[in-house]
Amino acid sequence: MVIPIQELIFDLSKNKVNIQRDQPLSKFSSFKIGGVSPLVIEPASVDDLVNAVCLLSNYSLPYKLLGGGTNILISDTPDDFAVIRLSGTFKDYNQISDSSFYIGAAANTTPVFRNISLMGYTGLEFLSTIPGSVGGAVIQNAGCYGGEFFNVIQFVDVLKKDKVIRLAKSDIDYGYRWTQFLQEKDSIILGIEIQTEKGDLETIELSLKEKREKRKASQPENRKSAGSVFKNPKIQDESGKEIKSWELIDKVNLRGMTKGDAEISQKHCNFIINNGNAKASDVHFLIELVKERVYNKFGITLEKEIEYFGKIN
Ligand SMILES: Cc1cc2nc3c(=O)[nH]c(=O)nc-3n(C[C@H](O)[C@H](O)[C@H](O)COP(=O)(O)OP(=O)(O)OC[C@H]3O[C@@H](n4cnc5c(N)ncnc54)[C@H](O)[C@@H]3O)c2cc1C
C-alpha cells in the first residue's frame, strides 16, 4: 500500500508538531549508521504524541520510537516506517519530594543522573555513566557495575494506544537487560518517578569519578559504537565465576576482526565499532560470525543486547 505521506504531513502540521522529511538516521545513532527515513516526528508534549500516534495509525504507517540511538543498529534502508523522537517537555526533570524525582523519557541519562547525584543524592552514580535517554534505558532495564535502572524506579508512565497509564514497579515484569515493554511494542515510555536518598557529597563525587575512570579504562573511547553488542550469557565456569561474552569472543580469536568499516574492538571485544562508513549489513555480518564461532566452540548461543531498528540482513 502506498502511504500518502504529503497528506499525513499536512494533518500532522495542524498541531505544529516538528516534522523532518528524508532524514539520514545515522545522525541520531551512536554507531553513526542508518539509512534515510521518510518521516521523523518530534512531539513535544503528550497531546502532540497522542495526535501523532493516532494519525500514523489512521494512515497505516508503522512507527518506531528512537531515544538517544545508543543501543540500536539502524537499518541501511529504514524506509517502511516513521520515527518518533520525543522532545520538548519529555526532556524535563523535576524534584517532587525530599527523596523522589520525575524524569521525562527524552531526558539525557548521563547529565540528569550526574546532576541529581551532585545535589547530594546517592545510589544513582552508576546511571550517570550510561549514554542515551531515560525511555531507552527503561525499556532495556539498562545497568552497569552491578546496578540496574529498576533499582531506583518507583513508577513508569506509559502511553498505550491513546491512554496514559501509571505503572508501579511491582506491576512491571523486568529482569537482566529486559522488561515487558520490549515485547509490548505499542507501549511508549513517557517518564519515570525514581526514589533516592541523601548521601555524603564527597563520597558521591568520588564514586562518580571512579565509575567514569573505570569506563575510560575498559571501553573504546570516542568511538562510534552501541556499547556491548551481546548480553552476558549468565553461565558459570567450573570455578563458579560468571562467564562474560567478551571472554568467549576473545577465545574464538575475533578481537580486531573487520568487515568493511566495522570492527570488533581491540580494546573491548564485546564492542563493535564503526571506523568510518560501516553499513548495518557489515555489523550484522560480524554479529553472526561471533554467534556462529562461539556456538561452534562452546555450544553457547549469545543473545544480542543491541536491537535491530528496521530490517537488516
Ligand atoms: C559507549 C556505550 C556504552 C554503553 N554502556 C552501557 C551500559 O553500561 N549498560 C547498559 O545497559 N547499556 C549501555 N549502553 C547501551 C545504551 O546506552 C543503553 O541501552 C541506553 O539505555 C539506550 O537508550 P537510548 O535512549 O539510546 O535507546 P535507543 O537506542 O534509542 O533505543 C533502544 C530501544 O528503546 C526504544 N525506545 C527508546 N525510547 C523509547 C520510549 N520513550 N518509549 C518506548 N520505547 C523507547 C527504541 O525503540 C529501541 O527499541 C552503552 C552504549 C554505548 C554507546
The ligand as a MOL file (V3000), in Angstrom:
LIG
                    3D

  0  0  0     0  0            999 V3000
M  V30 BEGIN CTAB
M  V30 COUNTS 53 58 0 0 0
M  V30 BEGIN ATOM
M  V30 1 C 29.6230 3.6630 24.7800 0
M  V30 2 C 28.3700 2.9840 25.2490 0
M  V30 3 C 28.3250 2.4070 26.4940 0
M  V30 4 C 27.1630 1.7740 26.9480 0
M  V30 5 N 27.1480 1.2270 28.1950 0
M  V30 6 C 26.0240 0.6380 28.6490 0
M  V30 7 C 25.9640 0.0720 29.9590 0
M  V30 8 O 26.9180 0.1360 30.7260 0
M  V30 9 N 24.8230 -0.5310 30.3530 0
M  V30 10 C 23.7360 -0.6090 29.5340 0
M  V30 11 O 22.7080 -1.1760 29.9510 0
M  V30 12 N 23.7450 -0.0930 28.2890 0
M  V30 13 C 24.8520 0.5300 27.8320 0
M  V30 14 N 24.8740 1.0470 26.5740 0
M  V30 15 C 23.7000 0.9080 25.7030 0
M  V30 16 C 22.7120 2.0930 25.8180 0
M  V30 17 O 23.3920 3.2340 26.2560 0
M  V30 18 C 21.5540 1.8250 26.7550 0
M  V30 19 O 20.8710 0.6410 26.4180 0
M  V30 20 C 20.5760 3.0020 26.7300 0
M  V30 21 O 19.7610 2.9090 27.8510 0
M  V30 22 C 19.7400 3.0680 25.4660 0
M  V30 23 O 18.9840 4.2650 25.4880 0
M  V30 24 P 18.6370 5.0590 24.1490 0
M  V30 25 O 17.7790 6.1980 24.5090 0
M  V30 26 O 19.8620 5.3790 23.3970 0
M  V30 27 O 17.7790 3.9770 23.3850 0
M  V30 28 P 17.7130 3.7430 21.7920 0
M  V30 29 O 18.9740 3.0850 21.3450 0
M  V30 30 O 17.3080 4.9890 21.0980 0
M  V30 31 O 16.5220 2.7140 21.7260 0
M  V30 32 C 16.6010 1.4460 22.3350 0
M  V30 33 C 15.1950 0.8260 22.3420 0
M  V30 34 O 14.3510 1.6080 23.1780 0
M  V30 35 C 13.1830 2.0230 22.4530 0
M  V30 36 N 12.7780 3.3070 22.9940 0
M  V30 37 C 13.5340 4.4360 23.1300 0
M  V30 38 N 12.8090 5.3840 23.7470 0
M  V30 39 C 11.5860 4.8560 23.9970 0
M  V30 40 C 10.3940 5.3400 24.6140 0
M  V30 41 N 10.2950 6.5740 25.1020 0
M  V30 42 N 9.3260 4.5130 24.6850 0
M  V30 43 C 9.3870 3.2690 24.1610 0
M  V30 44 N 10.4790 2.7540 23.5780 0
M  V30 45 C 11.5730 3.5370 23.5010 0
M  V30 46 C 13.6170 2.0560 21.0000 0
M  V30 47 O 12.5060 1.9160 20.1260 0
M  V30 48 C 14.5290 0.8380 20.9580 0
M  V30 49 O 13.7360 -0.3120 20.8550 0
M  V30 50 C 26.0150 1.7130 26.1090 0
M  V30 51 C 26.0540 2.3170 24.8390 0
M  V30 52 C 27.2190 2.9600 24.4100 0
M  V30 53 C 27.2290 3.6200 23.0610 0
M  V30 END ATOM
M  V30 BEGIN BOND
M  V30 1 1 1 2
M  V30 2 1 2 3
M  V30 3 2 2 52
M  V30 4 2 3 4
M  V30 5 1 4 5
M  V30 6 1 4 50
M  V30 7 2 5 6
M  V30 8 1 6 7
M  V30 9 1 6 13
M  V30 10 2 7 8
M  V30 11 1 7 9
M  V30 12 1 9 10
M  V30 13 2 10 11
M  V30 14 1 10 12
M  V30 15 2 12 13
M  V30 16 1 13 14
M  V30 17 1 14 15
M  V30 18 1 14 50
M  V30 19 1 15 16
M  V30 20 1 16 17
M  V30 21 1 16 18
M  V30 22 1 18 19
M  V30 23 1 18 20
M  V30 24 1 20 21
M  V30 25 1 20 22
M  V30 26 1 22 23
M  V30 27 1 23 24
M  V30 28 2 24 25
M  V30 29 1 24 26
M  V30 30 1 24 27
M  V30 31 1 27 28
M  V30 32 2 28 29
M  V30 33 1 28 30
M  V30 34 1 28 31
M  V30 35 1 31 32
M  V30 36 1 32 33
M  V30 37 1 33 34
M  V30 38 1 33 48
M  V30 39 1 34 35
M  V30 40 1 35 36
M  V30 41 1 35 46
M  V30 42 1 36 37
M  V30 43 1 36 45
M  V30 44 2 37 38
M  V30 45 1 38 39
M  V30 46 1 39 40
M  V30 47 2 39 45
M  V30 48 1 40 41
M  V30 49 2 40 42
M  V30 50 1 42 43
M  V30 51 2 43 44
M  V30 52 1 44 45
M  V30 53 1 46 47
M  V30 54 1 46 48
M  V30 55 1 48 49
M  V30 56 2 50 51
M  V30 57 1 51 52
M  V30 58 1 52 53
M  V30 END BOND
M  V30 END CTAB
M  END
